Amino acid sequence: MIPQNYVGCDVSKDTLDFFDPQSGRLRQIRNHPKAIGSFVAGLDGGCDFVVMEATGVHDRLLRHALAEAGIGFARRNPMQMRRFAQADGQRAKTDKIDARVLSRFGERYRPQADALPSRELERIAALSRRRDQLVETRAREKRHLGEAFEGAIIADIKGVIDELSARIDVLEKAIAQAVRNADSDTARDYDILVSAPGISLITAAALIAHLPELGHRTPKTIASLVGLAPFNNDSGKKKGRRAIAGGRRRIRCALYMASLSAKARCPRLAAFYQRILARSGSRKLAIVAVARKLLTILNAMLRDQVRFNA
């Protein structure tokens, strides 16, 4: 067996800092296609494995270059890496130190390689993010409209809202077209998801783009990824209140809104909502419980490749 060489990489917008434990060398390069291509060409697909922090779009060029070269890689949550460093006695923080920490994390925990990046899913995710930005801006303008009293200002705000609505409509059509143009597996998963109550075309696209693990993880793990798994807070005789935290906010918000519609359309989920409401006395807690139940159902649907059956 060829020993795995875990190369740590700290990612920023302009630069990438690498630490190669095999050679003990630290190297900084520009976060640019040409520089990345030159660096990746020097890696060995047989033993090198890159561990990097998940930094949104800033690691996109590196991920695609590694995938094309056949180099395995894993992305990890920055907070998780910081806590690992502190537990390892590393209090200082610089880009070079972070690269070393990521390398040590790989050697100790040997993470599995992430799935290969998909340009189709990245396009769907980018369109979804832009739509969300405009929806948020439109909601803010609607709040301004409720506060306005001057006629000229009211007319101006209404014009902005109409313009934003038109742009949102264009983006939603582009998202639907991007899904139709995607590979057969993505189109099939999309068709399965929209068969569930409360799951709109846009919510299904967001799930596909931002939660690729759906259908491939256990119910508890997928709930934890989204941030719908309540964590214990006990110590000694104290029994703290369970609460959700972290996870993927975009998916959590989408499922929360979807659960409002789902409980109204699906008797099974409506009965579940009423049981939780009667037990807890909290409508919000009951909705969150429905959102988790809906996520579990969606996970099973994609796992088994079946449409929703009430």
Secondary structure, DSSP 8 states (H G I E B T S, - for coil): ----EEEEEEE-SSEEEEEETTTTEEEEEESSHHHHHHHHHTS-TTTEEEEEE--GGGGHHHHHHHHHHT-EEEEE-HHHHHHHHHHTT-----HHHHHHHHHHHHHHH---------HHHHHHHHHHHHHHHHHHHHHHHHHHHHH--SHHHHHHHHHHHHHHHHHHHHHHHHHHHHHHTS-HHHHHHHHHHTTSTT--HHHHHHHHHH-TTTTSS-HHHHHHHHT-S-B--EETTEE---B---S-HHHHHHHHHHHHHHHHH-HHHHHHHHHHHHHH--HHHHHHHHHHHHHHHHHHHHHHT-----
